[in-house]
Amino acid sequence: MVILSRDSKLWRAGVICYPVVALALFAGSLLPALQSHGTQFGGMPFRPYDALALAAVALQCVPLTVCRRWPVACFVLVSLGFALDQLRGYHSFAGTALPIALLTAGLLLERRRRTAALVFSAAYVALVAAFVLLGGDESLDGYVTFYLALVLAWGIGTWLRSTRAAEAERRRRIAEDTRAAERARIARELHDVVTHHVTTMVVQAEAARYLTAAPERLDRSLAAIAGTGRLAVTDLRHLLDVLNPDHGTADGLLALVEHTRRAGQPVEFVEEGTPSTSPAGPVAYRVVQEALTNALKHAHGSPTSVQVRHGDREITVEVSTEGSGPGTGSPGGSGRGLAGLRERVDVLGGDFSAGGKTGGGFSVRARIPAGSPS
């Protein structure tokens, strides 16, 4: 079971509070006006304070200072002090410490809780028997009522414990769900990075096969493949930093377009407005990246346009590929990239669509709110 951490604010507050309560009970018990006006249990006649009364008061108050660290030991000592207090007939104000110690034990006791409850009940029966033997005039109803009051204190502590344990379990599940979502997001990021760059390298390598007769063009093609590979390594290194600042800036998008152009895809790029640092920037980058990857795969050589508009409240992205080029077709594959993009845009409260155009070609559109939290 989960209990309060000693580093938590509630723990530190308890460490301060309990000594204050102990001091207040001790001081109150010594005030003449409160003497014999404390807890009265067992029906023993009142006895004036003496040295043993001070010991009983101290035994009930002092253990409270370490109640959070050693709740069981505290409760045992307080119970002994309470029994001495009532059996001797002092009826001190310090008797209030008993339900406090019992509630704390119900809250913090970790193991053998049922055994502790049984031992406490047996000790209570023994205390009642002692009162009867010493001639106490407490009624049976009084004994039962006081026992039920103590059970209530234990029950409140148990309820607080279960409530806090349930809250800790809820937070643990939220953390696990968050980690699972993060792993899924990283997998999508990996898919985006690898698919885009590897596709570009494959296209460039295929083109290089036909350039053996032109050494200069072959050298440029191989250099482009090497550059794409280096870019892939760079993107993979930044994979864990999803909100890569370059991914939402004009420089990042322009570099992406330039690499696609070097792979043989004619791309017209238009960007309006000033890029922001909101979570929408990296998502817009991924939309453009996935759309250009699909264009290279399924419409290599076809004219492609990329339009990105940065507004105060949203970013709009539209990537369209004409249907006149060689290899034009609708995107195939697993669809994991587009599905992942749709999920990420939906999380931000935006709109995402991808499909064929009238007259041929393909288009990807996204509207991404710029002010929504990731």
PETAZI-V660356 format. One record per backbone hydrogen bond with DSSP energy under -0.5 kcal/mol. NH is the residue of the N-H (numbers start at 1). CO is the residue of the C=O. Records with the same first field share a line. If there is no record, write none. Layout:
BEGIN
NH: CO ; CO
END
This chain:
BEGIN
8: 5
12: 8
13: 9
14: 10
15: 11
16: 12
17: 13
18: 14
19: 15
20: 16
21: 17
22: 18
23: 19
24: 20
25: 21
26: 22
27: 23
28: 24
29: 25
30: 26 ; 27
31: 27 ; 28
34: 31
35: 31
36: 90
37: 34
38: 91
39: 92
41: 39
47: 89
54: 50
55: 51
56: 52
57: 53
58: 54
59: 55
60: 56
61: 57
62: 58
64: 61
65: 62
66: 63
67: 64
70: 66
74: 70
75: 71
76: 72
77: 73
78: 74
79: 75
80: 76
81: 77
82: 78
83: 79
84: 80
85: 81
86: 82
87: 83
88: 84
89: 85
90: 85
91: 85
95: 92
96: 93
97: 94
98: 95
100: 96
101: 97
102: 98
103: 99
104: 100
105: 101
106: 102
107: 103
108: 104
109: 105
116: 112
117: 113
118: 114
119: 115
120: 116
121: 117
122: 118
123: 119
124: 120
125: 121
126: 122
127: 123
128: 124
129: 125
130: 126
131: 127
132: 128
133: 129
134: 130
135: 132
136: 131
137: 43
138: 42
143: 139
144: 140
145: 141
146: 142
147: 143
148: 144
149: 145
150: 146
151: 147
152: 148
153: 149
154: 150
155: 151
156: 152
157: 153
158: 154
159: 155
160: 156
161: 157
162: 158
163: 159
164: 160
165: 161
166: 162
167: 163
168: 164
169: 165
170: 166
171: 167
172: 168
173: 169
174: 170
175: 171
176: 172
177: 173
178: 174
179: 175
180: 176
181: 177
182: 178
183: 179
184: 180
185: 181
186: 182
187: 183
188: 184
189: 185
190: 186
191: 187
192: 188
193: 189
194: 190
195: 191
196: 192
197: 193
198: 194
199: 195
200: 196
201: 197
202: 198
203: 199
204: 200
205: 201
206: 202
207: 203
208: 204
209: 205 ; 206
210: 207
211: 208
214: 211
215: 213
218: 214
219: 215
220: 216
221: 217
222: 218
223: 219
224: 220
225: 221
226: 222
227: 223
228: 224
229: 225
230: 226
231: 227
232: 228
233: 229
234: 230
235: 231
236: 232
237: 233
238: 234
239: 236
241: 238
242: 240
244: 242
247: 244
248: 244 ; 245
249: 246
253: 249
254: 250
255: 251
256: 252
257: 253
258: 254
259: 255
260: 256
261: 257
262: 258
263: 259
264: 261
265: 260
266: 264
267: 265
268: 304
269: 267
270: 268 ; 306
272: 308
275: 273
281: 278
283: 279
284: 280
285: 281
286: 282
287: 283
288: 284
289: 285
290: 286
291: 287
292: 288
293: 289
294: 290
295: 291
296: 292
297: 293
298: 294
299: 295
302: 299
304: 266
305: 320
306: 268
307: 318
308: 270
309: 316
310: 272 ; 308
311: 309 ; 314
315: 368
316: 309
317: 366
318: 307
319: 364
320: 305
321: 362
322: 303
328: 325
335: 332
339: 335
340: 336
341: 337
342: 338
343: 339
344: 340
345: 341
346: 342
347: 343
348: 344
349: 346
350: 345
351: 367
353: 365
355: 363
357: 361
360: 357
362: 321
363: 355
364: 319
365: 353
366: 317
367: 351
368: 315
369: 367
370: 313
371: 313
END
